[in-house]
Amino acid sequence: MKNFIQLFTTASLILLIFSGLTKPAFTADLSPYEILKKSDQARGNIDGISWNVTITATEKNKTNTRKIRVISRGFDIVANTLKPARRRGHMLIMLKGNMWFYKPGLSKPVPISKRQKLLGLATNGDIASTNYAENYDILKQKNEVIDNEECISFDLQAKTTNATYRRIRYWVSRQRMVGIKADFFSTNGEKLLKSARMEYNNRVDSATAKERLFISRMTIYDKLMSNGKTVMDFSSPHFRKLSPSLFNINLLGN
């Protein structure tokens, strides 16, 4: 793990995120699965971490903002809305690839269908929590350059028909071991539905891995609407001990 966060040598990226780190990363000794897993860890696939997200969504020239508190146990996630006040306590729960919605007054969480995952807050949560390593098979991979950064481009296919997106193209930085771009395709794998760009200006410490890179911004573009865009700004990530009861779907609403 000590080589997980590494110095990228260009001055511009040093100014952005790396100042003070010195050891370069190497991908030669890592399998494609391990590369995907490391990139997942920089977006929250860690056992016991929490962070804040401010979501700014623009659709049909209207902008809405929401602030959410997230706790994560791997890719099991509970996202609790803090603002706006009228939506305080609204929750999105993602457990083992399934998703539920809950708000005060409901007797129990309501399952979210595959179709509903393509809409509103659900689609943002679905994309942000994509588990590339575990839920997708690698069809092929190649080297590409994105924004002057050497990347591995993965062509991924969902392992099950329950996945919201059947096919994904995913670009991972060779040096930083983080995903910087992802394209999400329709069920038949032909139509581009969403595209996401990721930035990593956050760092988070743990007892076993110092100054690990953590996502700071994800911008999701809706390719079906020319002006549809959602910006997710991540802040205050930190490791914490999480009780299993926090992820028990049966305890919500009781």
TORDOZA-687982 format. One record per residue: residue number from 1; x, y, z of N, C-alpha, C in turn; residue in one letter. Coordinates in steps of 0.02 Angstrom, whole numbers. Layout:
residues N
[NUM,[X,Y,Z],[X,Y,Z],[X,Y,Z],'A'] ...
end
This chain:
residues 254
[1,[40,-60,0],[0,0,0],[42,63,0],'M'] [2,[107,57,21],[147,118,28],[158,153,-39],'K'] [3,[152,116,-94],[160,147,-160],[94,169,-191],'N'] [4,[41,165,-151],[-25,179,-181],[-32,252,-203],'F'] [5,[-6,298,-162],[-9,369,-180],[61,390,-202],'I'] [6,[68,415,-260],[133,427,-289],[137,496,-321],'Q'] [7,[200,519,-324],[212,585,-354],[207,581,-430],'L'] [8,[165,621,-459],[163,629,-532],[208,687,-549],'F'] [9,[252,680,-597],[309,724,-603],[295,792,-635],'T'] [10,[238,802,-666],[227,867,-697],[211,920,-645],'T'] [11,[237,980,-656],[231,1033,-607],[158,1053,-594],'A'] [12,[117,1051,-647],[48,1072,-638],[10,1027,-590],'S'] [13,[21,961,-594],[-13,916,-548],[16,919,-479],'L'] [14,[81,934,-473],[110,943,-407],[75,1000,-371],'I'] [15,[64,1055,-406],[30,1113,-376],[-41,1095,-356],'L'] [16,[-73,1050,-395],[-142,1032,-380],[-148,985,-321],'L'] [17,[-109,930,-321],[-127,879,-273],[-70,844,-236],'I'] [18,[-9,847,-261],[39,800,-234],[92,828,-188],'F'] [19,[98,891,-181],[155,920,-148],[177,880,-87],'S'] [20,[243,859,-89],[272,823,-33],[278,749,-42],'G'] [21,[250,719,-95],[257,647,-106],[311,635,-158],'L'] [22,[348,580,-151],[407,573,-193],[413,508,-232],'T'] [23,[377,455,-214],[389,391,-246],[340,380,-303],'K'] [24,[366,361,-364],[321,350,-420],[286,283,-416],'P'] [25,[227,280,-448],[190,216,-450],[211,175,-510],'A'] [26,[203,110,-505],[219,66,-561],[160,20,-571],'F'] [27,[142,8,-634],[86,-37,-650],[109,-104,-676],'T'] [28,[175,-111,-689],[199,-172,-721],[186,-234,-678],'A'] [29,[188,-228,-611],[180,-285,-567],[108,-296,-545],'D'] [30,[62,-255,-570],[-7,-260,-549],[-49,-291,-604],'L'] [31,[-96,-333,-585],[-143,-361,-633],[-195,-309,-651],'S'] [32,[-230,-316,-707],[-284,-269,-723],[-335,-263,-668],'P'] [33,[-352,-319,-636],[-400,-318,-580],[-373,-274,-523],'Y'] [34,[-309,-282,-506],[-280,-242,-451],[-279,-168,-468],'E'] [35,[-269,-151,-531],[-270,-81,-552],[-340,-52,-542],'I'] [36,[-391,-90,-563],[-460,-67,-554],[-477,-60,-479],'L'] [37,[-454,-107,-439],[-468,-106,-368],[-437,-45,-335],'K'] [38,[-376,-29,-353],[-343,30,-324],[-380,94,-345],'K'] [39,[-403,97,-407],[-439,156,-429],[-506,161,-391],'S'] [40,[-537,104,-376],[-599,105,-337],[-588,132,-267],'D'] [41,[-531,117,-237],[-516,138,-169],[-512,215,-164],'Q'] [42,[-493,247,-217],[-488,320,-216],[-556,354,-221],'A'] [43,[-610,315,-230],[-678,342,-233],[-721,317,-175],'R'] [44,[-690,283,-127],[-728,264,-68],[-733,190,-54],'G'] [45,[-705,147,-95],[-709,75,-84],[-659,55,-30],'N'] [46,[-672,80,30],[-630,67,88],[-676,51,146],'I'] [47,[-656,6,190],[-699,-14,245],[-696,36,302],'D'] [48,[-744,82,302],[-749,130,356],[-723,199,339],'G'] [49,[-761,238,300],[-741,305,283],[-804,347,272],'I'] [50,[-799,411,287],[-856,455,277],[-832,519,244],'S'] [51,[-879,555,211],[-862,617,178],[-926,657,165],'W'] [52,[-917,720,146],[-973,762,126],[-974,770,51],'N'] [53,[-1032,778,22],[-1039,791,-50],[-1087,849,-60],'V'] [54,[-1065,898,-99],[-1110,951,-122],[-1125,938,-195],'T'] [55,[-1189,929,-211],[-1210,911,-279],[-1244,971,-310],'I'] [56,[-1218,993,-367],[-1247,1048,-404],[-1269,1021,-472],'T'] [57,[-1334,1017,-482],[-1362,988,-543],[-1393,1041,-587],'A'] [58,[-1374,1041,-651],[-1403,1087,-700],[-1441,1048,-752],'T'] [59,[-1505,1064,-759],[-1548,1030,-807],[-1599,1079,-834],'E'] [60,[-1602,1084,-900],[-1648,1131,-934],[-1640,1202,-906],'K'] [61,[-1576,1221,-899],[-1558,1289,-877],[-1579,1305,-805],'N'] [62,[-1596,1253,-766],[-1612,1262,-696],[-1558,1227,-654],'K'] [63,[-1538,1260,-599],[-1486,1233,-556],[-1512,1219,-486],'T'] [64,[-1498,1159,-461],[-1517,1140,-393],[-1456,1115,-356],'N'] [65,[-1453,1131,-291],[-1396,1111,-250],[-1420,1070,-190],'T'] [66,[-1381,1019,-175],[-1398,977,-118],[-1332,958,-82],'R'] [67,[-1334,957,-15],[-1277,935,24],[-1293,870,58],'K'] [68,[-1246,822,54],[-1258,755,78],[-1199,731,121],'I'] [69,[-1214,693,173],[-1163,660,212],[-1163,586,195],'R'] [70,[-1104,559,180],[-1098,490,156],[-1056,449,204],'V'] [71,[-1078,389,219],[-1036,340,254],[-1030,280,208],'I'] [72,[-971,249,210],[-957,195,162],[-921,138,196],'S'] [73,[-945,77,181],[-912,16,201],[-900,-24,138],'R'] [74,[-842,-13,107],[-832,-39,40],[-878,0,-7],'G'] [75,[-917,-35,-47],[-966,-1,-90],[-1037,-8,-63],'F'] [76,[-1042,-25,2],[-1106,-17,36],[-1107,55,63],'D'] [77,[-1158,93,44],[-1157,165,56],[-1225,188,83],'I'] [78,[-1223,233,132],[-1282,268,155],[-1270,343,145],'V'] [79,[-1311,375,105],[-1305,447,90],[-1365,483,121],'A'] [80,[-1351,528,168],[-1403,563,206],[-1404,637,186],'N'] [81,[-1461,661,162],[-1466,730,140],[-1467,778,200],'T'] [82,[-1425,830,197],[-1422,881,249],[-1457,945,227],'L'] [83,[-1449,964,165],[-1481,1024,136],[-1504,1007,66],'K'] [84,[-1559,1039,42],[-1599,1091,75],[-1641,1063,132],'P'] [85,[-1666,1109,174],[-1701,1089,235],[-1761,1045,220],'A'] [86,[-1796,1057,164],[-1857,1019,149],[-1841,946,132],'R'] [87,[-1779,932,117],[-1760,863,100],[-1714,832,154],'R'] [88,[-1707,867,210],[-1664,841,263],[-1690,774,288],'R'] [89,[-1645,727,294],[-1664,660,316],[-1681,612,260],'G'] [90,[-1686,637,198],[-1695,593,141],[-1630,552,132],'H'] [91,[-1637,488,122],[-1578,445,118],[-1579,401,56],'M'] [92,[-1520,390,30],[-1509,343,-24],[-1463,289,3],'L'] [93,[-1486,226,0],[-1449,171,29],[-1430,123,-28],'I'] [94,[-1365,107,-32],[-1340,61,-84],[-1305,3,-50],'M'] [95,[-1333,-57,-58],[-1305,-117,-26],[-1300,-172,-78],'L'] [96,[-1239,-195,-89],[-1226,-251,-134],[-1259,-242,-202],'K'] [97,[-1255,-182,-229],[-1281,-168,-295],[-1354,-150,-298],'G'] [98,[-1390,-158,-242],[-1460,-139,-239],[-1467,-70,-207],'N'] [99,[-1523,-35,-220],[-1530,34,-198],[-1600,45,-170],'M'] [100,[-1604,84,-115],[-1667,102,-84],[-1669,177,-70],'W'] [101,[-1730,203,-65],[-1741,273,-44],[-1781,273,20],'F'] [102,[-1762,319,65],[-1799,325,128],[-1806,399,147],'Y'] [103,[-1862,417,176],[-1871,484,204],[-1913,478,267],'K'] [104,[-1907,526,312],[-1948,524,373],[-2022,518,356],'P'] [105,[-2056,474,391],[-2127,462,379],[-2141,396,345],'G'] [106,[-2091,370,310],[-2100,304,278],[-2090,250,331],'L'] [107,[-2128,197,326],[-2121,142,373],[-2059,101,359],'S'] [108,[-2038,100,297],[-1978,63,278],[-1951,91,213],'K'] [109,[-1887,80,197],[-1858,104,134],[-1893,74,73],'P'] [110,[-1894,113,20],[-1927,93,-43],[-1873,73,-94],'V'] [111,[-1878,12,-123],[-1829,-8,-173],[-1830,37,-234],'P'] [112,[-1772,49,-263],[-1765,89,-324],[-1752,41,-382],'I'] [113,[-1793,46,-434],[-1788,1,-491],[-1728,19,-535],'S'] [114,[-1711,-27,-579],[-1657,-14,-626],[-1670,48,-668],'K'] [115,[-1732,56,-689],[-1749,115,-730],[-1743,179,-689],'R'] [116,[-1764,178,-626],[-1759,237,-584],[-1687,257,-569],'Q'] [117,[-1641,209,-574],[-1571,224,-563],[-1542,270,-616],'K'] [118,[-1577,278,-670],[-1554,323,-724],[-1577,394,-714],'L'] [119,[-1614,407,-659],[-1644,472,-650],[-1619,506,-587],'L'] [120,[-1610,573,-590],[-1599,615,-532],[-1542,593,-487],'G'] [121,[-1554,598,-421],[-1503,583,-371],[-1480,511,-376],'L'] [122,[-1525,466,-394],[-1508,395,-398],[-1453,383,-449],'A'] [123,[-1457,415,-507],[-1406,404,-558],[-1339,431,-536],'T'] [124,[-1338,488,-500],[-1275,514,-475],[-1243,466,-425],'N'] [125,[-1285,440,-379],[-1260,392,-331],[-1236,328,-363],'G'] [126,[-1272,306,-413],[-1255,245,-448],[-1187,251,-483],'D'] [127,[-1177,307,-517],[-1114,318,-553],[-1056,328,-503],'I'] [128,[-1068,369,-451],[-1015,383,-403],[-992,320,-367],'A'] [129,[-1037,272,-358],[-1020,212,-320],[-1006,151,-364],'S'] [130,[-994,162,-427],[-980,105,-472],[-921,65,-448],'T'] [131,[-930,0,-441],[-877,-46,-420],[-849,-80,-483],'N'] [132,[-799,-47,-512],[-772,-71,-576],[-738,-139,-568],'Y'] [133,[-701,-149,-514],[-661,-210,-506],[-705,-272,-496],'A'] [134,[-758,-265,-456],[-797,-325,-438],[-856,-338,-484],'E'] [135,[-884,-286,-513],[-947,-295,-550],[-939,-296,-626],'N'] [136,[-878,-288,-650],[-868,-285,-723],[-810,-330,-744],'Y'] [137,[-819,-361,-802],[-765,-400,-834],[-728,-355,-884],'D'] [138,[-664,-366,-891],[-623,-328,-938],[-624,-364,-1006],'I'] [139,[-653,-331,-1056],[-654,-359,-1123],[-588,-346,-1158],'L'] [140,[-562,-286,-1150],[-497,-269,-1179],[-470,-207,-1146],'K'] [141,[-407,-194,-1156],[-375,-135,-1128],[-320,-110,-1175],'Q'] [142,[-305,-46,-1171],[-252,-18,-1212],[-226,46,-1180],'K'] [143,[-170,69,-1203],[-140,130,-1177],[-166,190,-1215],'N'] [144,[-185,242,-1179],[-207,304,-1210],[-183,363,-1168],'E'] [145,[-184,422,-1197],[-166,483,-1162],[-228,527,-1155],'V'] [146,[-245,545,-1093],[-301,589,-1079],[-274,650,-1041],'I'] [147,[-285,710,-1068],[-261,772,-1036],[-187,768,-1021],'D'] [148,[-149,744,-1069],[-76,739,-1064],[-54,690,-1009],'N'] [149,[-97,644,-990],[-80,595,-938],[-87,525,-967],'E'] [150,[-35,484,-958],[-37,416,-982],[-88,375,-943],'E'] [151,[-132,342,-979],[-186,304,-947],[-192,234,-977],'C'] [152,[-225,191,-940],[-247,127,-966],[-322,133,-978],'I'] [153,[-343,120,-1039],[-413,123,-1057],[-442,52,-1054],'S'] [154,[-492,43,-1011],[-525,-22,-1003],[-593,-21,-1037],'F'] [155,[-607,-72,-1076],[-674,-84,-1103],[-706,-137,-1058],'D'] [156,[-758,-117,-1020],[-786,-160,-968],[-857,-181,-986],'L'] [157,[-873,-242,-966],[-941,-267,-975],[-968,-294,-909],'Q'] [158,[-1030,-277,-893],[-1060,-297,-830],[-1063,-373,-824],'A'] [159,[-1050,-398,-764],[-1051,-470,-752],[-1122,-498,-748],'K'] [160,[-1170,-455,-731],[-1240,-477,-725],[-1285,-430,-764],'T'] [161,[-1344,-453,-778],[-1393,-412,-815],[-1426,-360,-769],'T'] [162,[-1413,-364,-703],[-1443,-317,-656],[-1407,-250,-656],'N'] [163,[-1349,-245,-687],[-1310,-183,-687],[-1348,-129,-724],'A'] [164,[-1344,-67,-699],[-1377,-11,-732],[-1347,1,-800],'T'] [165,[-1281,-4,-804],[-1245,9,-867],[-1210,-55,-889],'Y'] [166,[-1230,-79,-947],[-1204,-142,-972],[-1130,-137,-990],'R'] [167,[-1111,-80,-1017],[-1042,-71,-1041],[-1015,-4,-1018],'R'] [168,[-951,-3,-998],[-918,58,-976],[-848,60,-1007],'I'] [169,[-829,119,-1030],[-758,132,-1046],[-730,173,-990],'R'] [170,[-672,152,-965],[-645,180,-903],[-570,191,-911],'Y'] [171,[-549,253,-897],[-478,272,-905],[-446,281,-836],'W'] [172,[-392,244,-823],[-357,247,-759],[-286,274,-770],'V'] [173,[-267,323,-730],[-200,352,-734],[-148,299,-714],'S'] [174,[-97,291,-756],[-44,243,-740],[-4,265,-679],'R'] [175,[9,329,-673],[50,353,-618],[12,355,-552],'Q'] [176,[-49,381,-555],[-85,395,-493],[-131,339,-470],'R'] [177,[-145,292,-514],[-189,236,-498],[-259,260,-479],'M'] [178,[-284,309,-516],[-352,335,-504],[-388,340,-571],'V'] [179,[-454,330,-570],[-493,338,-631],[-504,412,-645],'G'] [180,[-493,432,-707],[-501,503,-724],[-559,516,-772],'I'] [181,[-583,463,-805],[-639,472,-851],[-676,406,-857],'K'] [182,[-743,410,-866],[-784,351,-878],[-842,368,-923],'A'] [183,[-855,325,-971],[-913,332,-1015],[-961,274,-1001],'D'] [184,[-1025,289,-992],[-1075,239,-974],[-1125,230,-1031],'F'] [185,[-1133,167,-1052],[-1173,152,-1111],[-1238,117,-1093],'F'] [186,[-1286,118,-1139],[-1352,88,-1130],[-1347,12,-1124],'S'] [187,[-1406,-18,-1110],[-1408,-90,-1099],[-1379,-130,-1157],'T'] [188,[-1390,-107,-1218],[-1363,-144,-1275],[-1290,-126,-1289],'N'] [189,[-1263,-79,-1249],[-1193,-62,-1254],[-1175,-16,-1311],'G'] [190,[-1225,14,-1344],[-1212,54,-1403],[-1220,129,-1392],'E'] [191,[-1270,150,-1354],[-1285,221,-1346],[-1250,249,-1284],'K'] [192,[-1212,303,-1292],[-1180,336,-1236],[-1232,376,-1197],'L'] [193,[-1241,359,-1132],[-1291,392,-1090],[-1261,446,-1045],'L'] [194,[-1206,429,-1012],[-1174,474,-965],[-1098,472,-975],'K'] [195,[-1066,527,-957],[-993,530,-957],[-971,565,-894],'S'] [196,[-920,539,-861],[-896,568,-798],[-822,583,-801],'A'] [197,[-803,640,-771],[-733,658,-762],[-719,665,-688],'R'] [198,[-661,641,-666],[-645,639,-595],[-581,677,-579],'M'] [199,[-580,711,-522],[-521,747,-497],[-506,723,-426],'E'] [200,[-442,728,-406],[-421,699,-343],[-376,747,-304],'Y'] [201,[-406,801,-281],[-368,850,-242],[-374,839,-167],'N'] [202,[-410,787,-146],[-414,769,-75],[-363,716,-58],'N'] [203,[-342,717,5],[-302,662,32],[-331,642,99],'R'] [204,[-325,579,114],[-353,553,177],[-301,506,208],'V'] [205,[-293,510,273],[-244,470,308],[-278,411,343],'D'] [206,[-239,357,351],[-261,301,392],[-200,274,429],'S'] [207,[-211,228,473],[-155,200,511],[-108,160,467],'A'] [208,[-133,134,411],[-93,91,368],[-72,123,303],'T'] [209,[-104,179,284],[-88,210,220],[-91,286,228],'A'] [210,[-33,317,229],[-30,389,239],[-43,427,174],'K'] [211,[-80,480,179],[-93,526,124],[-117,491,61],'E'] [212,[-168,453,68],[-199,419,11],[-242,470,-28],'R'] [213,[-236,468,-94],[-277,511,-135],[-350,492,-128],'L'] [214,[-393,544,-128],[-464,532,-125],[-499,582,-170],'F'] [215,[-553,560,-201],[-587,601,-251],[-608,668,-222],'I'] [216,[-602,721,-261],[-624,787,-239],[-681,814,-282],'S'] [217,[-685,793,-344],[-739,815,-387],[-754,763,-441],'R'] [218,[-819,754,-453],[-842,714,-509],[-893,755,-548],'M'] [219,[-881,763,-612],[-928,799,-655],[-960,749,-702],'T'] [220,[-1027,744,-698],[-1064,696,-738],[-1103,733,-792],'I'] [221,[-1092,714,-855],[-1125,745,-911],[-1179,698,-937],'Y'] [222,[-1239,725,-945],[-1295,687,-973],[-1292,694,-1049],'D'] [223,[-1276,640,-1083],[-1267,642,-1155],[-1333,643,-1193],'K'] [224,[-1388,632,-1158],[-1454,634,-1190],[-1484,704,-1188],'L'] [225,[-1455,747,-1145],[-1476,817,-1142],[-1414,861,-1147],'M'] [226,[-1412,905,-1197],[-1351,942,-1213],[-1327,985,-1155],'S'] [227,[-1373,1009,-1112],[-1353,1053,-1058],[-1360,1020,-989],'N'] [228,[-1368,955,-988],[-1375,920,-924],[-1307,905,-894],'G'] [229,[-1294,930,-833],[-1229,919,-801],[-1239,918,-725],'K'] [230,[-1203,874,-691],[-1203,871,-619],[-1131,873,-594],'T'] [231,[-1117,919,-547],[-1051,924,-517],[-1056,901,-445],'V'] [232,[-1016,851,-426],[-1014,826,-358],[-947,844,-327],'M'] [233,[-948,888,-277],[-888,909,-242],[-883,872,-176],'D'] [234,[-828,835,-167],[-817,793,-108],[-771,830,-59],'F'] [235,[-788,828,5],[-748,862,55],[-747,824,121],'S'] [236,[-699,840,164],[-693,813,232],[-693,737,235],'S'] [237,[-655,702,193],[-652,630,199],[-610,609,259],'P'] [238,[-633,560,297],[-591,534,350],[-613,463,369],'H'] [239,[-565,424,392],[-579,356,412],[-613,357,481],'F'] [240,[-660,311,491],[-694,305,555],[-721,234,563],'R'] [241,[-731,215,625],[-760,150,639],[-835,154,631],'K'] [242,[-863,111,590],[-935,113,575],[-969,51,602],'L'] [243,[-1023,61,638],[-1062,5,663],[-1100,-30,607],'S'] [244,[-1101,-97,606],[-1140,-133,554],[-1213,-113,553],'P'] [245,[-1240,-90,609],[-1311,-72,613],[-1327,-13,567],'S'] [246,[-1277,29,551],[-1288,86,508],[-1307,64,437],'L'] [247,[-1290,2,419],[-1303,-23,352],[-1358,-77,353],'F'] [248,[-1395,-80,406],[-1450,-129,412],[-1514,-97,386],'N'] [249,[-1537,-118,328],[-1595,-89,296],[-1658,-97,339],'I'] [250,[-1660,-148,382],[-1719,-161,422],[-1725,-115,482],'N'] [251,[-1672,-79,498],[-1674,-34,556],[-1696,36,538],'L'] [252,[-1696,53,474],[-1719,118,453],[-1795,123,459],'L'] [253,[-1818,177,488],[-1890,187,496],[-1918,157,559],'G'] [254,[-1875,123,599],[-1900,93,661],[-1885,140,720],'N'] 
end
